[in-house]
Amino acid sequence: MPLELAGVATVPLLIGLVEVGKRLGLESRWAAPLAVALGVAISLGYHLAANWPDATAWADALLAGLALGLSAAGLYSGAKKLNE
C-alpha cells in the first residue's frame, strides 16, 4: 500500500479512523485488527477505483474528505480542551 493516496498520508488517516472507533466504544484490543481491516479496505478500494473509469476522482475526494474531517475534529477537540 502506498504511504500516500490522493495526496493524503494513509497512516495518520488510519490512526484517526481507529481513534474514532475507540471513542465510539470500540475496545482497545480491537484497535489493531480494525487498523489492518481499514488499511486493506482503503488499499483495495483505491486500487479498484484506479482501474475503473472516472472512479479515481471519487476515491480522491473521499480520502481528502476523510482527512479534512478528522483534522477538523482534532482541531475542535483540541480547542475545546484548551478552553476548559
N, CA, C and O atoms as CSV, one atom per row, in Angstrom:
chain,resi,resn,atom,element,x,y,z
A,1,MET,N,N,0.854,-1.174,0.000
A,1,MET,CA,C,0.000,0.000,0.000
A,1,MET,C,C,0.894,1.229,0.000
A,1,MET,O,O,1.811,1.328,0.815
A,2,PRO,N,N,0.642,2.147,-0.888
A,2,PRO,CA,C,1.441,3.377,-0.884
A,2,PRO,C,C,1.219,4.154,0.409
A,2,PRO,O,O,0.162,4.064,1.033
A,3,LEU,N,N,2.232,4.916,0.795
A,3,LEU,CA,C,2.104,5.717,2.005
A,3,LEU,C,C,1.201,6.915,1.804
A,3,LEU,O,O,0.772,7.552,2.766
A,4,GLU,N,N,0.915,7.219,0.543
A,4,GLU,CA,C,0.073,8.373,0.233
A,4,GLU,C,C,-0.884,8.008,-0.898
A,4,GLU,O,O,-0.474,7.476,-1.930
A,5,LEU,N,N,-2.144,8.299,-0.687
A,5,LEU,CA,C,-3.165,8.112,-1.722
A,5,LEU,C,C,-3.908,9.426,-1.869
A,5,LEU,O,O,-4.370,9.994,-0.880
A,6,ALA,N,N,-4.023,9.898,-3.061
A,6,ALA,CA,C,-4.755,11.138,-3.342
A,6,ALA,C,C,-4.197,12.312,-2.545
A,6,ALA,O,O,-4.939,13.218,-2.163
A,7,GLY,N,N,-2.897,12.297,-2.295
A,7,GLY,CA,C,-2.285,13.385,-1.543
A,7,GLY,C,C,-2.528,13.305,-0.047
A,7,GLY,O,O,-2.211,14.242,0.686
A,8,VAL,N,N,-3.091,12.186,0.415
A,8,VAL,CA,C,-3.400,12.011,1.831
A,8,VAL,C,C,-2.495,10.908,2.378
A,8,VAL,O,O,-2.457,9.804,1.834
A,9,ALA,N,N,-1.769,11.208,3.450
A,9,ALA,CA,C,-0.944,10.196,4.098
A,9,ALA,C,C,-1.855,9.165,4.749
A,9,ALA,O,O,-2.707,9.513,5.566
A,10,THR,N,N,-1.679,7.903,4.391
A,10,THR,CA,C,-2.622,6.878,4.835
A,10,THR,C,C,-2.444,6.480,6.299
A,10,THR,O,O,-3.431,6.166,6.965
A,11,VAL,N,N,-1.225,6.485,6.815
A,11,VAL,CA,C,-1.028,6.058,8.207
A,11,VAL,C,C,-1.757,6.990,9.189
A,11,VAL,O,O,-2.495,6.500,10.044
A,12,PRO,N,N,-1.572,8.321,9.094
A,12,PRO,CA,C,-2.345,9.175,10.009
A,12,PRO,C,C,-3.852,9.054,9.800
A,12,PRO,O,O,-4.623,9.179,10.751
A,13,LEU,N,N,-4.267,8.815,8.577
A,13,LEU,CA,C,-5.691,8.624,8.302
A,13,LEU,C,C,-6.213,7.391,9.037
A,13,LEU,O,O,-7.287,7.433,9.638
A,14,LEU,N,N,-5.460,6.299,8.990
A,14,LEU,CA,C,-5.865,5.084,9.697
A,14,LEU,C,C,-5.864,5.289,11.206
A,14,LEU,O,O,-6.768,4.816,11.896
A,15,ILE,N,N,-4.869,5.982,11.718
A,15,ILE,CA,C,-4.819,6.264,13.153
A,15,ILE,C,C,-6.052,7.061,13.573
A,15,ILE,O,O,-6.669,6.774,14.599
A,16,GLY,N,N,-6.401,8.057,12.776
A,16,GLY,CA,C,-7.589,8.857,13.085
A,16,GLY,C,C,-8.864,8.043,13.048
A,16,GLY,O,O,-9.723,8.209,13.914
A,17,LEU,N,N,-9.007,7.170,12.070
A,17,LEU,CA,C,-10.212,6.345,11.975
A,17,LEU,C,C,-10.309,5.352,13.130
A,17,LEU,O,O,-11.400,5.109,13.646
A,18,VAL,N,N,-9.182,4.780,13.539
A,18,VAL,CA,C,-9.192,3.868,14.691
A,18,VAL,C,C,-9.541,4.638,15.964
A,18,VAL,O,O,-10.268,4.134,16.820
A,19,GLU,N,N,-9.025,5.851,16.086
A,19,GLU,CA,C,-9.354,6.673,17.262
A,19,GLU,C,C,-10.850,6.977,17.304
A,19,GLU,O,O,-11.457,6.962,18.375
A,20,VAL,N,N,-11.439,7.250,16.155
A,20,VAL,CA,C,-12.892,7.468,16.103
A,20,VAL,C,C,-13.608,6.211,16.579
A,20,VAL,O,O,-14.567,6.296,17.347
A,21,GLY,N,N,-13.152,5.048,16.131
A,21,GLY,CA,C,-13.755,3.795,16.580
A,21,GLY,C,C,-13.660,3.614,18.081
A,21,GLY,O,O,-14.621,3.181,18.719
A,22,LYS,N,N,-12.502,3.945,18.656
A,22,LYS,CA,C,-12.332,3.815,20.107
A,22,LYS,C,C,-13.241,4.777,20.861
A,22,LYS,O,O,-13.783,4.429,21.910
A,23,ARG,N,N,-13.408,5.970,20.339
A,23,ARG,CA,C,-14.290,6.938,21.002
A,23,ARG,C,C,-15.757,6.546,20.899
A,23,ARG,O,O,-16.582,6.971,21.707
A,24,LEU,N,N,-16.072,5.735,19.900
A,24,LEU,CA,C,-17.445,5.247,19.746
A,24,LEU,C,C,-17.702,3.986,20.562
A,24,LEU,O,O,-18.791,3.417,20.504
A,25,GLY,N,N,-16.690,3.545,21.331
A,25,GLY,CA,C,-16.889,2.411,22.212
A,25,GLY,C,C,-16.124,1.162,21.854
A,25,GLY,O,O,-16.290,0.144,22.527
A,26,LEU,N,N,-15.302,1.184,20.838
A,26,LEU,CA,C,-14.513,0.020,20.467
A,26,LEU,C,C,-13.499,-0.290,21.569
A,26,LEU,O,O,-12.789,0.603,22.032
A,27,GLU,N,N,-13.434,-1.545,21.985
A,27,GLU,CA,C,-12.450,-1.936,22.991
A,27,GLU,C,C,-11.048,-1.830,22.400
A,27,GLU,O,O,-10.850,-2.077,21.210
A,28,SER,N,N,-10.082,-1.465,23.231
A,28,SER,CA,C,-8.710,-1.248,22.773
A,28,SER,C,C,-8.102,-2.479,22.119
A,28,SER,O,O,-7.271,-2.353,21.219
A,29,ARG,N,N,-8.501,-3.663,22.555
A,29,ARG,CA,C,-7.924,-4.885,21.978
A,29,ARG,C,C,-8.303,-5.066,20.509
A,29,ARG,O,O,-7.658,-5.827,19.787
A,30,TRP,N,N,-9.349,-4.366,20.068
A,30,TRP,CA,C,-9.784,-4.464,18.675
A,30,TRP,C,C,-9.189,-3.365,17.794
A,30,TRP,O,O,-9.468,-3.318,16.596
A,31,ALA,N,N,-8.381,-2.491,18.367
A,31,ALA,CA,C,-7.819,-1.377,17.595
A,31,ALA,C,C,-6.889,-1.856,16.480
A,31,ALA,O,O,-6.995,-1.384,15.348
A,32,ALA,N,N,-5.986,-2.780,16.779
A,32,ALA,CA,C,-5.055,-3.278,15.760
A,32,ALA,C,C,-5.775,-4.024,14.632
A,32,ALA,O,O,-5.506,-3.752,13.462
A,33,PRO,N,N,-6.688,-4.961,14.949
A,33,PRO,CA,C,-7.407,-5.606,13.844
A,33,PRO,C,C,-8.226,-4.617,13.007
A,33,PRO,O,O,-8.335,-4.775,11.791
A,34,LEU,N,N,-8.799,-3.600,13.657
A,34,LEU,CA,C,-9.539,-2.584,12.905
A,34,LEU,C,C,-8.612,-1.821,11.975
A,34,LEU,O,O,-8.966,-1.559,10.825
A,35,ALA,N,N,-7.422,-1.459,12.463
A,35,ALA,CA,C,-6.462,-0.737,11.632
A,35,ALA,C,C,-6.062,-1.561,10.414
A,35,ALA,O,O,-5.960,-1.031,9.307
A,36,VAL,N,N,-5.836,-2.853,10.615
A,36,VAL,CA,C,-5.475,-3.728,9.490
A,36,VAL,C,C,-6.634,-3.827,8.502
A,36,VAL,O,O,-6.434,-3.714,7.293
A,37,ALA,N,N,-7.837,-4.038,9.014
A,37,ALA,CA,C,-9.007,-4.157,8.140
A,37,ALA,C,C,-9.249,-2.868,7.351
A,37,ALA,O,O,-9.535,-2.916,6.155
A,38,LEU,N,N,-9.136,-1.723,8.018
A,38,LEU,CA,C,-9.318,-0.449,7.322
A,38,LEU,C,C,-8.225,-0.225,6.280
A,38,LEU,O,O,-8.496,0.265,5.183
A,39,GLY,N,N,-6.988,-0.586,6.628
A,39,GLY,CA,C,-5.891,-0.449,5.667
A,39,GLY,C,C,-6.123,-1.281,4.417
A,39,GLY,O,O,-5.918,-0.808,3.299
A,40,VAL,N,N,-6.551,-2.517,4.611
A,40,VAL,CA,C,-6.851,-3.390,3.473
A,40,VAL,C,C,-8.023,-2.825,2.668
A,40,VAL,O,O,-7.969,-2.788,1.439
A,41,ALA,N,N,-9.074,-2.388,3.353
A,41,ALA,CA,C,-10.251,-1.862,2.652
A,41,ALA,C,C,-9.906,-0.611,1.851
A,41,ALA,O,O,-10.339,-0.472,0.707
A,42,ILE,N,N,-9.135,0.297,2.437
A,42,ILE,CA,C,-8.763,1.521,1.726
A,42,ILE,C,C,-7.877,1.199,0.536
A,42,ILE,O,O,-8.066,1.745,-0.551
A,43,SER,N,N,-6.907,0.309,0.740
A,43,SER,CA,C,-5.999,-0.050,-0.346
A,43,SER,C,C,-6.739,-0.737,-1.493
A,43,SER,O,O,-6.551,-0.384,-2.658
A,44,LEU,N,N,-7.575,-1.711,-1.164
A,44,LEU,CA,C,-8.338,-2.404,-2.208
A,44,LEU,C,C,-9.320,-1.464,-2.903
A,44,LEU,O,O,-9.449,-1.476,-4.127
A,45,GLY,N,N,-10.004,-0.657,-2.110
A,45,GLY,CA,C,-10.954,0.284,-2.699
A,45,GLY,C,C,-10.279,1.263,-3.640
A,45,GLY,O,O,-10.801,1.556,-4.716
A,46,TYR,N,N,-9.122,1.771,-3.243
A,46,TYR,CA,C,-8.425,2.715,-4.109
A,46,TYR,C,C,-7.895,2.017,-5.352
A,46,TYR,O,O,-7.916,2.594,-6.439
A,47,HIS,N,N,-7.421,0.787,-5.209
A,47,HIS,CA,C,-6.947,0.032,-6.372
A,47,HIS,C,C,-8.094,-0.211,-7.352
A,47,HIS,O,O,-7.924,-0.057,-8.562
A,48,LEU,N,N,-9.249,-0.585,-6.835
A,48,LEU,CA,C,-10.408,-0.791,-7.704
A,48,LEU,C,C,-10.814,0.512,-8.395
A,48,LEU,O,O,-11.135,0.517,-9.583
A,49,ALA,N,N,-10.796,1.609,-7.648
A,49,ALA,CA,C,-11.170,2.899,-8.228
A,49,ALA,C,C,-10.179,3.320,-9.306
A,49,ALA,O,O,-10.567,3.927,-10.304
A,50,ALA,N,N,-8.906,3.002,-9.110
A,50,ALA,CA,C,-7.886,3.383,-10.093
A,50,ALA,C,C,-8.068,2.640,-11.413
A,50,ALA,O,O,-7.637,3.117,-12.463
A,51,ASN,N,N,-8.702,1.482,-11.362
A,51,ASN,CA,C,-8.913,0.695,-12.572
A,51,ASN,C,C,-10.312,0.823,-13.150
A,51,ASN,O,O,-10.672,0.104,-14.082
A,52,TRP,N,N,-11.094,1.728,-12.605
A,52,TRP,CA,C,-12.448,1.953,-13.074
A,52,TRP,C,C,-12.510,3.366,-13.640
A,52,TRP,O,O,-12.107,4.311,-12.961
A,53,PRO,N,N,-12.996,3.533,-14.847
A,53,PRO,CA,C,-13.003,4.880,-15.442
A,53,PRO,C,C,-13.738,5.894,-14.561
A,53,PRO,O,O,-14.852,5.641,-14.102
A,54,ASP,N,N,-13.113,7.017,-14.338
A,54,ASP,CA,C,-13.667,8.160,-13.599
A,54,ASP,C,C,-13.894,7.905,-12.111
A,54,ASP,O,O,-14.389,8.793,-11.417
A,55,ALA,N,N,-13.554,6.738,-11.603
A,55,ALA,CA,C,-13.766,6.465,-10.182
A,55,ALA,C,C,-12.640,7.019,-9.316
A,55,ALA,O,O,-12.827,7.234,-8.119
A,56,THR,N,N,-11.472,7.249,-9.915
A,56,THR,CA,C,-10.350,7.762,-9.132
A,56,THR,C,C,-10.669,9.126,-8.536
A,56,THR,O,O,-10.270,9.410,-7.406
A,57,ALA,N,N,-11.366,9.960,-9.259
A,57,ALA,CA,C,-11.727,11.284,-8.735
A,57,ALA,C,C,-12.613,11.149,-7.505
A,57,ALA,O,O,-12.469,11.913,-6.552
A,58,TRP,N,N,-13.524,10.189,-7.516
A,58,TRP,CA,C,-14.386,9.963,-6.355
A,58,TRP,C,C,-13.577,9.437,-5.171
A,58,TRP,O,O,-13.791,9.858,-4.034
A,59,ALA,N,N,-12.647,8.518,-5.437
A,59,ALA,CA,C,-11.804,7.980,-4.369
A,59,ALA,C,C,-10.927,9.083,-3.783
A,59,ALA,O,O,-10.754,9.165,-2.567
A,60,ASP,N,N,-10.371,9.932,-4.656
A,60,ASP,CA,C,-9.559,11.065,-4.181
A,60,ASP,C,C,-10.387,11.983,-3.281
A,60,ASP,O,O,-9.929,12.404,-2.218
A,61,ALA,N,N,-11.594,12.281,-3.714
A,61,ALA,CA,C,-12.466,13.161,-2.933
A,61,ALA,C,C,-12.839,12.522,-1.594
A,61,ALA,O,O,-12.886,13.212,-0.576
A,62,LEU,N,N,-13.101,11.230,-1.583
A,62,LEU,CA,C,-13.448,10.529,-0.346
A,62,LEU,C,C,-12.292,10.563,0.645
A,62,LEU,O,O,-12.490,10.875,1.820
A,63,LEU,N,N,-11.087,10.244,0.178
A,63,LEU,CA,C,-9.929,10.249,1.070
A,63,LEU,C,C,-9.612,11.651,1.573
A,63,LEU,O,O,-9.302,11.833,2.751
A,64,ALA,N,N,-9.686,12.634,0.698
A,64,ALA,CA,C,-9.432,14.017,1.122
A,64,ALA,C,C,-10.491,14.472,2.128
A,64,ALA,O,O,-10.172,15.150,3.104
A,65,GLY,N,N,-11.728,14.105,1.894
A,65,GLY,CA,C,-12.793,14.464,2.822
A,65,GLY,C,C,-12.611,13.822,4.189
A,65,GLY,O,O,-12.836,14.464,5.215
A,66,LEU,N,N,-12.199,12.546,4.205
A,66,LEU,CA,C,-11.921,11.880,5.481
A,66,LEU,C,C,-10.799,12.584,6.229
A,66,LEU,O,O,-10.896,12.819,7.433
A,67,ALA,N,N,-9.738,12.917,5.511
A,67,ALA,CA,C,-8.602,13.589,6.152
A,67,ALA,C,C,-9.017,14.958,6.683
A,67,ALA,O,O,-8.649,15.322,7.800
A,68,LEU,N,N,-9.767,15.710,5.907
A,68,LEU,CA,C,-10.214,17.029,6.360
A,68,LEU,C,C,-11.140,16.925,7.565
A,68,LEU,O,O,-11.013,17.695,8.517
A,69,GLY,N,N,-12.062,15.982,7.525
A,69,GLY,CA,C,-12.991,15.806,8.639
A,69,GLY,C,C,-12.286,15.396,9.918
A,69,GLY,O,O,-12.583,15.924,10.990
A,70,LEU,N,N,-11.348,14.452,9.813
A,70,LEU,CA,C,-10.603,14.034,11.003
A,70,LEU,C,C,-9.737,15.165,11.531
A,70,LEU,O,O,-9.608,15.333,12.744
A,71,SER,N,N,-9.145,15.941,10.636
A,71,SER,CA,C,-8.331,17.084,11.065
A,71,SER,C,C,-9.188,18.121,11.777
A,71,SER,O,O,-8.795,18.651,12.816
A,72,ALA,N,N,-10.342,18.405,11.224
A,72,ALA,CA,C,-11.235,19.381,11.843
A,72,ALA,C,C,-11.719,18.890,13.199
A,72,ALA,O,O,-11.824,19.679,14.138
A,73,ALA,N,N,-12.015,17.607,13.316
A,73,ALA,CA,C,-12.458,17.057,14.596
A,73,ALA,C,C,-11.357,17.172,15.639
A,73,ALA,O,O,-11.626,17.487,16.798
A,74,GLY,N,N,-10.120,16.917,15.232
A,74,GLY,CA,C,-8.988,17.060,16.150
A,74,GLY,C,C,-8.767,18.493,16.566
A,74,GLY,O,O,-8.475,18.770,17.729
A,75,LEU,N,N,-8.904,19.407,15.622
A,75,LEU,CA,C,-8.749,20.823,15.926
A,75,LEU,C,C,-9.844,21.279,16.892
A,75,LEU,O,O,-9.569,22.004,17.848
A,76,TYR,N,N,-11.069,20.859,16.645
A,76,TYR,CA,C,-12.194,21.216,17.516
A,76,TYR,C,C,-11.969,20.662,18.918
A,76,TYR,O,O,-12.154,21.367,19.910
A,77,SER,N,N,-11.569,19.394,18.992
A,77,SER,CA,C,-11.343,18.754,20.287
A,77,SER,C,C,-10.223,19.450,21.054
A,77,SER,O,O,-10.332,19.660,22.262
A,78,GLY,N,N,-9.147,19.807,20.353
A,78,GLY,CA,C,-8.036,20.490,20.993
A,78,GLY,C,C,-8.414,21.868,21.501
A,78,GLY,O,O,-8.024,22.251,22.603
A,79,ALA,N,N,-9.164,22.611,20.718
A,79,ALA,CA,C,-9.601,23.942,21.129
A,79,ALA,C,C,-10.573,23.857,22.304
A,79,ALA,O,O,-10.543,24.702,23.200
A,80,LYS,N,N,-11.427,22.848,22.302
A,80,LYS,CA,C,-12.397,22.669,23.391
A,80,LYS,C,C,-11.663,22.370,24.703
A,80,LYS,O,O,-12.018,22.906,25.753
A,81,LYS,N,N,-10.643,21.515,24.638
A,81,LYS,CA,C,-9.875,21.195,25.849
A,81,LYS,C,C,-9.085,22.412,26.340
A,81,LYS,O,O,-8.906,22.596,27.544
A,82,LEU,N,N,-8.620,23.232,25.413
A,82,LEU,CA,C,-7.865,24.429,25.772
A,82,LEU,C,C,-8.749,25.409,26.540
A,82,LEU,O,O,-8.275,26.081,27.456
A,83,ASN,N,N,-10.026,25.496,26.176
A,83,ASN,CA,C,-10.957,26.414,26.830
A,83,ASN,C,C,-11.408,25.916,28.199
A,83,ASN,O,O,-11.935,26.702,28.986
A,84,GLU,N,N,-11.219,24.651,28.503
A,84,GLU,CA,C,-11.681,24.100,29.787
A,84,GLU,C,C,-10.780,24.483,30.921
A,84,GLU,O,O,-11.028,24.099,32.064
